[in-house]
Amino acid sequence: METQHLSLNTDKMSDFQQWKQINGDDFSLWDYLAGVSNIEVALAFTKVFLPDFVEHEGGIFLSEAFNLEIYEQWKAQLGDNIASIEQVMNHQHIDDLLPGSESAGIDNLFYLGQVIQQMWENHLKSLYPKYSFEVSCTRDECTVVVTFHHSNLQSSDKRYEEILSLGGQSVIIPKVKDSQPKSKPRDRTSSSPH
């Protein structure tokens, strides 16, 4: 895997800039963390970067986002296409995880999403070496989404079409005659299609 250079724009981090102004130009991000963070927040972030997973009916899901009732609703809409169910149930809006994060700017939000993407890729590879996954980080003008799904499961169902393209990545959801399943993108605990 080719290493991707990610760039953080600290100029958009207003709180950090205030600390830096008071403490001088050599004030670093590590100095900032020592001043504003604590061990419990750091430990909690490990579960964002290295999440726990649940295996269900051949699929791999974020344990924090998995709900059996919602899984069954998506299965009713998407059939046995586990990769599509994984993709929609595992999608996480970074700004939902960190309310107020839009103040740091969409580029910094995308930077964080790309870091999470790389961490999830490596974590999935280490836990499930026999499977391959597609982990994506997409953005538009106001949000960043990270998701993953099996990449070695094929869909033979022709009902699916690509409808959302963000940052060169596509999210696949089904064609439905009367309505399309929709998750509640702003409530990360509910990826229900209804």
N, C-alpha and C positions, 0 to 999 in steps of 0.2 A: 504494500500500500504506500502510495506516495504521500509524503508529509506535506500538509497544507499549511502555509503561513497565515496565521490569523492575526488581526490587528485590533487592538483595544485603543479607543480614543478617550484618554483620560480628561481631555478638555471638556467633554460632555458630562463629566462626573462632578456635579456642582459641590457636593459635600466634600469630596476628596480635594477639590481645588481650594476650598476654604481652609481646610487643614494645611494644605501645602503653603498657602499664602502666610499663614501664621507661623509655620515651622521652617520655612525656607525651601529653596529649590531642590535640595538634596533629600527632601522628604519623599519616601517611596511608598508604593502600594503596600508593601509588607509593614512599614511603619503605620500606615493608615489602619490596616487590619488589627494591629496591636492596640490601637487607640479606640476602635469602635466595635470590634467583634468580641465574641466569647466562644468558649469551647463547645457549648451546647449548640450554637448556631452552626459552627464548623462541622460538628458530628451530624447534624441534620442534613447538611448539604451533601454529605457522602451518599445519602440515599437518593439524591437527585442525579449525581454523577455516576454512581454505581448502584442502580436500583435493584430491588428484589423482583423476581419473576415468578409467575404462576404458569404451569403447563396445564392446558385443558384441550381435550379432543385434538391433539396434534398441534395446537397453537401455543405460542409463547406470548404472554401478556405481562404488562407492568402490574405488579401485585397491588400497587397503590390505586390503580385505575380499574382493576378488574371487578366486575359485578356479574354474577351468573344470570340474573334476570335480563340485564342489558345485553349480555352475550346472546341469549336465546332470541331476543328481539332482532338483533343484527343477523343472526343465523336465519331467521325466518325471511328477512329481506334479501340476504346475499347467498342463501343456500349453503352448500358445503365448501365454499371458497374461503378456506381458513386464512389465507394470506390477505384477502380483502377485509375480513373481520379483524385480523390483527392490525392492519393499517389504520382503520377507523377507530378502534378501541384504544390503541396505543398512542394516538396523536395527543400531544401536549402543547398548549400555548404557553410560551415562556412568560408572557406578561400576566397570565393567570397564576403561575407559580409565585411570581414576585410582583404583587400589586404596587403600582406607582413606578414600575420600571421604565415606562415610556419616557420619563424625564431624562433618562440617560441616553435617549436617542435610539432610533431603529437600527443604526449601524452597530451600536454596542449590544443591543438585544440580539442581533444576528450573530455577532461575535460569540456571545454566550451560547446561543443555539448551536453554533458550529463546534464549540468545545464539548457541549453535551453530546452532540452527534458522534464525535470521535471517541468519547468515553464509552458510550453505549455500544459502538461497533466493537471496541476492544473487549468490553465486558461480555457481550454476547458470544464473541469468538472463544473466549476463555471458558465460558460455562457450557457452550454447546458447539464443540469443535466439529461435529459431524454435519451441522447445518450451515447454510449460508443465509445471511440476512441482508436486506437493503435497509439502511438507516439513512433518513433524509432530514435535512433542515431547509425549510422554505420560508420565504418572507414575502410580504407585500408592504404597502405604505404604512401599515399600523400594527402588524403582528408578525410573530415568528412562531413556526410550528416545527416540532421535532417528532418524528414517528419512526416506527420500524415494522417490518414484516418479513416472513420467509421469502427469499428470492428464488428458491428452488422448487416452490410449489406452483404448478401451472394452472391457470384458469381455462377451462374449456367452455365456460358459460359465455355466450355472446351477448348477454344482457348488459355487460359492463361497458362503460365508455369513460374516457378521460374528460373531466369537466373542469378541473381546477389546475392551473399551472402557475406555480410560484417559484421564482428563482430557478427555472429550468426543470423542476421536479413536478410530477403529476400525482394528484390524489385520485384514486379510482373509486367511484361510487356507482350504484346500479341505475339503470333506466327503470323507472316504474311508471306504469300507465297513468295513475291518478296523482301520485305524490312521490317525492323522493324522501328517503330517510334522512333525518337531520339530527346531528348531535347538537347538544347545547354547548357551543364553543366557549362560552364564558363561564361554565360551571364544570370544572375539571373532574368532579366526582361523578358526573353523569354524562356518559357517552351514549345515551339512549337514542335510538332512532326516532322516538316519538316525542 
